[in-house]
Amino acid sequence: MRMTTGLRMRIIHRYLGFFLAGIMAMYSISGILMIFRNTDFLKSEKIMEQQLKPNLKAGELSAALRIKGGVKPEKTEGDVLYFAQGEYNAKTGMATVKKMELPVILDKMEHLHKATTDSPVYFLNIFFGLSLLFFVVSSFWMFMPQTSVFKKGLYFSLAGIVLTIILLFV
């Protein structure tokens, strides 16, 4: 049997697919979880205390506590400043913050999914993205071009492209 480009693509597609099965499962689960990242879905409340400098202003407090959207003071009673995520004692510098966090394994999966060049695992994201791109290209070598399955596959591919373009502008 002659080793054609189509046969090579099929072989690489098959074994790369087996190799990436676990990674694809992780990315699909974390991708679904990221849809709910602005909700408390599967999250539990964690109360953390942190010693800060005394007499911080709201802007400085936001930076020190790394609170998205910033600290928006709700009320002040004596030296204690209350905000939606917790409280801060301006005299002692003690801050108590309530955060909603995913379970450890789901949190790690989400961080892997969101990895940037600052993360030591960003190469995995690049490899995975290139592998998915290879799957897209190599899938066109799964069937002979003259078969009806291949022609129907082209129509489905076109429909997927059109749907994606529509969703980008909705």
C-alpha positions as CSV (number, residue, x, y, z in Angstrom):
1,M,0.0,0.0,0.0
2,R,1.3,3.4,-1.0
3,M,1.7,6.0,1.7
4,T,-0.3,8.9,0.3
5,T,-0.9,12.3,1.9
6,G,-4.4,11.3,2.6
7,L,-3.3,8.1,4.4
8,R,-0.7,10.0,6.4
9,M,-3.3,12.6,7.4
10,R,-5.7,9.9,8.6
11,I,-3.0,8.1,10.6
12,I,-1.8,11.3,12.3
13,H,-5.4,12.4,12.9
14,R,-6.2,9.1,14.6
15,Y,-3.3,8.9,16.9
16,L,-3.2,12.6,17.7
17,G,-6.9,12.3,18.5
18,F,-6.3,9.5,21.0
19,F,-3.4,11.4,22.5
20,L,-5.5,14.6,23.0
21,A,-8.7,12.9,24.2
22,G,-8.0,13.8,27.9
23,I,-6.8,17.3,27.1
24,M,-10.0,17.9,25.0
25,A,-12.2,16.7,27.8
26,M,-10.4,19.1,30.2
27,Y,-10.7,22.0,27.8
28,S,-14.4,21.3,27.1
29,I,-15.3,21.1,30.8
30,S,-13.3,24.2,31.7
31,G,-14.8,26.0,28.7
32,I,-18.3,25.2,29.8
33,L,-17.4,26.4,33.4
34,M,-16.1,29.7,32.0
35,I,-19.5,30.5,30.6
36,F,-20.7,30.7,34.2
37,R,-17.7,32.6,35.6
38,N,-19.7,35.7,36.5
39,T,-22.1,33.5,38.6
40,D,-21.6,31.5,41.7
41,F,-22.3,28.2,39.9
42,L,-20.3,25.4,41.7
43,K,-18.5,28.0,43.8
44,S,-18.3,28.0,47.6
45,E,-17.7,31.0,49.9
46,K,-14.2,31.5,51.3
47,I,-13.5,34.1,54.0
48,M,-10.0,35.5,54.0
49,E,-8.4,37.9,56.4
50,Q,-5.5,40.0,55.2
51,Q,-3.4,42.5,57.1
52,L,-3.0,45.7,55.1
53,K,-1.6,49.2,55.8
54,P,-3.9,51.3,58.0
55,N,-5.9,54.2,56.5
56,L,-6.0,53.1,52.9
57,K,-8.4,54.9,50.5
58,A,-11.0,52.9,48.5
59,G,-8.7,52.9,45.4
60,E,-5.7,51.7,47.3
61,L,-7.8,49.1,49.0
62,S,-9.1,47.8,45.7
63,A,-5.5,47.4,44.5
64,A,-4.3,45.8,47.7
65,L,-7.2,43.3,47.8
66,R,-7.3,42.7,44.0
67,I,-11.0,43.1,43.8
68,K,-12.4,43.2,40.3
69,G,-14.5,46.3,39.8
70,G,-13.0,47.9,42.8
71,V,-14.1,48.5,46.3
72,K,-17.3,50.5,46.5
73,P,-17.9,51.6,50.1
74,E,-21.5,50.9,51.3
75,K,-21.2,52.4,54.8
76,T,-18.7,53.4,57.4
77,E,-19.1,52.7,61.2
78,G,-16.3,54.2,63.2
79,D,-13.0,52.9,61.7
80,V,-14.7,50.1,59.8
81,L,-15.4,50.5,56.1
82,Y,-18.0,48.0,54.7
83,F,-18.2,47.1,51.1
84,A,-20.0,44.3,49.1
85,Q,-17.1,41.8,49.4
86,G,-16.3,42.4,53.1
87,E,-14.9,45.0,55.5
88,Y,-11.8,46.9,56.3
89,N,-10.7,48.4,59.6
90,A,-8.8,51.6,58.7
91,K,-7.3,51.8,62.2
92,T,-5.8,48.3,62.4
93,G,-5.5,47.7,58.6
94,M,-7.2,44.3,59.0
95,A,-9.4,43.4,56.0
96,T,-11.9,40.6,55.9
97,V,-13.0,39.6,52.3
98,K,-15.6,37.0,51.1
99,K,-14.7,35.4,47.8
100,M,-16.5,32.8,45.8
101,E,-14.1,30.1,44.6
102,L,-14.4,27.0,42.5
103,P,-13.2,23.6,43.9
104,V,-9.4,23.3,43.5
105,I,-9.4,21.0,40.5
106,L,-12.0,23.1,38.5
107,D,-10.1,26.3,39.4
108,K,-6.8,24.8,38.1
109,M,-8.6,23.7,34.9
110,E,-10.0,27.2,34.4
111,H,-6.6,28.8,34.9
112,L,-5.1,26.4,32.4
113,H,-7.7,27.3,29.9
114,K,-7.1,31.1,30.4
115,A,-3.2,30.7,30.4
116,T,-1.3,33.7,28.9
117,T,2.4,34.0,28.0
118,D,3.0,34.7,31.7
119,S,2.0,31.2,32.5
120,P,4.5,28.3,32.3
121,V,1.8,26.1,30.6
122,Y,1.0,28.5,27.7
123,F,2.9,26.1,25.3
124,L,0.2,23.5,26.0
125,N,-2.5,26.0,24.8
126,I,-0.5,26.7,21.7
127,F,0.0,23.0,21.0
128,F,-3.6,22.3,21.6
129,G,-4.8,25.1,19.4
130,L,-2.5,24.0,16.6
131,S,-3.7,20.4,17.1
132,L,-7.3,21.5,16.7
133,L,-6.4,23.4,13.6
134,F,-4.7,20.2,12.2
135,F,-8.0,18.3,13.0
136,V,-9.9,20.8,10.9
137,V,-7.6,20.5,7.9
138,S,-7.0,16.7,8.2
139,S,-10.7,16.0,8.4
140,F,-11.0,16.8,4.7
141,W,-8.8,13.8,4.0
142,M,-11.1,11.3,5.8
143,F,-13.2,10.7,2.7
144,M,-12.5,10.7,-1.0
145,P,-13.5,14.0,-2.7
146,Q,-15.8,12.3,-5.2
147,T,-18.0,10.7,-2.5
148,S,-21.4,12.1,-1.4
149,V,-20.2,12.0,2.2
150,F,-17.4,14.4,1.4
151,K,-19.7,16.7,-0.5
152,K,-22.2,16.8,2.4
153,G,-19.3,17.4,4.7
154,L,-18.4,20.5,2.7
155,Y,-22.0,21.8,3.1
156,F,-21.9,21.2,6.8
157,S,-18.5,23.0,7.0
158,L,-19.9,25.9,5.2
159,A,-23.0,26.0,7.5
160,G,-20.6,26.0,10.5
161,I,-18.7,28.9,9.1
162,V,-21.9,30.9,8.3
163,L,-23.3,30.2,11.8
164,T,-20.1,31.3,13.4
165,I,-20.1,34.6,11.4
166,I,-23.7,35.2,12.3
167,L,-23.0,34.6,16.0
168,L,-20.0,37.0,15.9
169,F,-22.3,39.8,15.0
170,V,-25.3,39.1,17.2
